[in-house]
Amino acid sequence: MIQFVEAKGFKIPLVGLGTWTLGGRDCARLVEQAIRIGYRHIDTAQMYGNERAVGEGVRASGLRTEVTVTTKIQPLLLAPRDVERSVKESLAQLRLDVIDLLLIHWPNPRVPLAETLSAMAKMKREGYARAIGVSNFTVALLEEASKASSEPLVCNQVECHPYLDQDKVIAACRKHGMAMVAYSPIARGQAKGDELLARIGQAHKKTAAQVCLRWLTQQGIAVIPRTAKIERLEENLAIFDFDLSDTEMKEIAGLARRGGRIVDWTYSPKWD
Ligand SMILES: NC(=O)c1ccc[n+]([C@@H]2O[C@H](COP(=O)([O-])OP(=O)(O)OC[C@H]3O[C@@H](n4cnc5c(N)ncnc54)[C@H](OP(=O)(O)O)[C@@H]3O)[C@@H](O)[C@H]2O)c1
């Protein structure tokens, strides 16, 4: 059974499927299979170019109403007119009734945040999205967004894994009553070869990747690991039948290091 984290009355499953780099029929099949075996959250984005395939997989599962589908507005389309147009386009690509969770993919300082949030709130009120949130937001931006938004912001999706100390962002999410969703939760596969995670895993009969995902979910952080391999879908979901001890949790936290970030989430002039 999947567990959830709740933020402002909105439930986000603790494990979801990331879909960046997936596309076409393989993506649709993987999404369908993931939902069949118990996944209840699928993460996509306008920038991934796979909303159509993700929607196909969700529909084919026959379990649409049980699944949370997240998509994200790309940073070039954060002006109110573009928000409205692109969200309608996302929904048309997905061919679903509603976007469950609509996020700003990356902040864009060239567009006033309050205007974007107000356009997203309008989309929510008009029934295009069930909930809204942000991604790649710093502590300062979370503060600004929380003040500016007329609708509850339910999550901040950021890079989060043992090699990166995200304690400040986690604390800011808690302060604002937002869930933290970890992207690249197994550090793009790096966790697989980690000696400490593997040793801890041996004691629990789990793999290093499972220990890594458990470390996050045990802190109430939702994870969206990506895999293109059907056989790994089960592995990444089977993390709720063991607990890490306090000592193990601290040992894993000790893996954080300078330069542990994989994705550069600073503003890029390419977006102008
Ligand atoms: N909001 C944002 O800006 C943002 C940025 C980055 C990512 N994301 C989202 O977060 C999702 C996940 O992040 P990510 O794709 O960067 O990295 P990730 O999920 O940490 O790692 C994916 C890599 O790990 C491998 N892997 C998956 N499960 C494994 C397992 N059990 N054992 C060993 N290796 C395993 C996969 O290879 P195989 O395919 O061979 O299994 C893949 O190469 C993305 O797909 C996307 O949906 C969002």
The ligand as an SDF file (V2000), in Angstrom:
LIG
                    3D

 48 52  0  0  0  0  0  0  0  0999 V2000
   11.4190   19.6480  -11.4160 N   0  0  0  0  0  0  0  0  0  0  0  0
   12.5770   19.5110  -12.0240 C   0  0  0  0  0  0  0  0  0  0  0  0
   13.2400   20.4760  -12.3990 O   0  0  0  0  0  0  0  0  0  0  0  0
   13.1210   18.1300  -12.2440 C   0  0  0  0  0  0  0  0  0  0  0  0
   14.4710   17.9560  -12.5630 C   0  0  0  0  0  0  0  0  0  0  0  0
   14.9500   16.6540  -12.7330 C   0  0  0  0  0  0  0  0  0  0  0  0
   14.0840   15.5740  -12.6030 C   0  0  0  0  0  0  0  0  0  0  0  0
   12.7550   15.7770  -12.3270 N   0  0  0  0  0  0  0  0  0  0  0  0
   11.7900   14.6420  -12.2090 C   0  0  0  0  0  0  0  0  0  0  0  0
   12.3000   13.6980  -11.2750 O   0  0  0  0  0  0  0  0  0  0  0  0
   12.4130   12.4260  -11.8960 C   0  0  0  0  0  0  0  0  0  0  0  0
   13.5400   11.6280  -11.2950 C   0  0  0  0  0  0  0  0  0  0  0  0
   14.7750   12.2920  -11.3850 O   0  0  0  0  0  0  0  0  0  0  0  0
   15.9400   11.8520  -12.4010 P   0  0  0  0  0  0  0  0  0  0  0  0
   15.3250   11.1920  -13.5550 O   0  0  0  0  0  0  0  0  0  0  0  0
   16.7680   13.0520  -12.6160 O   0  0  0  0  0  0  0  0  0  0  0  0
   16.8610   10.8650  -11.5360 O   0  0  0  0  0  0  0  0  0  0  0  0
   16.6700    9.5730  -10.6110 P   0  0  0  0  0  0  0  0  0  0  0  0
   15.2710    9.1250  -10.5530 O   0  0  0  0  0  0  0  0  0  0  0  0
   17.3790    9.8460   -9.3120 O   0  0  0  0  0  0  0  0  0  0  0  0
   17.5800    8.4940  -11.3570 O   0  0  0  0  0  0  0  0  0  0  0  0
   17.2110    7.9090  -12.5600 C   0  0  0  0  0  0  0  0  0  0  0  0
   18.3300    6.9630  -12.9570 C   0  0  0  0  0  0  0  0  0  0  0  0
   18.4690    5.9490  -11.9500 O   0  0  0  0  0  0  0  0  0  0  0  0
   18.3570    4.6430  -12.5490 C   0  0  0  0  0  0  0  0  0  0  0  0
   17.5670    3.8170  -11.6080 N   0  0  0  0  0  0  0  0  0  0  0  0
   16.2430    3.9040  -11.3420 C   0  0  0  0  0  0  0  0  0  0  0  0
   15.8800    3.0060  -10.4070 N   0  0  0  0  0  0  0  0  0  0  0  0
   17.0150    2.2980  -10.0810 C   0  0  0  0  0  0  0  0  0  0  0  0
   17.2840    1.2600   -9.1880 C   0  0  0  0  0  0  0  0  0  0  0  0
   16.3430    0.7110   -8.4220 N   0  0  0  0  0  0  0  0  0  0  0  0
   18.5760    0.7980   -9.1170 N   0  0  0  0  0  0  0  0  0  0  0  0
   19.5350    1.3430   -9.8660 C   0  0  0  0  0  0  0  0  0  0  0  0
   19.3420    2.3570  -10.7420 N   0  0  0  0  0  0  0  0  0  0  0  0
   18.0900    2.8320  -10.8530 C   0  0  0  0  0  0  0  0  0  0  0  0
   17.6590    4.8430  -13.8640 C   0  0  0  0  0  0  0  0  0  0  0  0
   18.1640    3.9610  -14.8110 O   0  0  0  0  0  0  0  0  0  0  0  0
   17.2160    2.8720  -15.5460 P   0  0  0  0  0  0  0  0  0  0  0  0
   16.2670    3.6480  -16.3910 O   0  0  0  0  0  0  0  0  0  0  0  0
   18.2020    2.0710  -16.3290 O   0  0  0  0  0  0  0  0  0  0  0  0
   16.5190    2.0920  -14.4610 O   0  0  0  0  0  0  0  0  0  0  0  0
   18.0670    6.2670  -14.2490 C   0  0  0  0  0  0  0  0  0  0  0  0
   19.2840    6.2640  -14.9730 O   0  0  0  0  0  0  0  0  0  0  0  0
   12.5760   12.7690  -13.3790 C   0  0  0  0  0  0  0  0  0  0  0  0
   12.3390   11.6730  -14.2130 O   0  0  0  0  0  0  0  0  0  0  0  0
   11.5740   13.8930  -13.5110 C   0  0  0  0  0  0  0  0  0  0  0  0
   10.2620   13.3530  -13.5950 O   0  0  0  0  0  0  0  0  0  0  0  0
   12.2690   17.0330  -12.1300 C   0  0  0  0  0  0  0  0  0  0  0  0
  1  2  1  0
  2  3  2  0
  2  4  1  0
  4  5  1  0
  4 48  2  0
  5  6  2  0
  6  7  1  0
  7  8  2  0
  8  9  1  0
  8 48  1  0
  9 10  1  0
  9 46  1  0
 10 11  1  0
 11 12  1  0
 11 44  1  0
 12 13  1  0
 13 14  1  0
 14 15  2  0
 14 16  1  0
 14 17  1  0
 17 18  1  0
 18 19  2  0
 18 20  1  0
 18 21  1  0
 21 22  1  0
 22 23  1  0
 23 24  1  0
 23 42  1  0
 24 25  1  0
 25 26  1  0
 25 36  1  0
 26 27  1  0
 26 35  1  0
 27 28  2  0
 28 29  1  0
 29 30  1  0
 29 35  2  0
 30 31  1  0
 30 32  2  0
 32 33  1  0
 33 34  2  0
 34 35  1  0
 36 37  1  0
 36 42  1  0
 37 38  1  0
 38 39  2  0
 38 40  1  0
 38 41  1  0
 42 43  1  0
 44 45  1  0
 44 46  1  0
 46 47  1  0
M  CHG  2   8   1  16  -1
M  END
$$$$
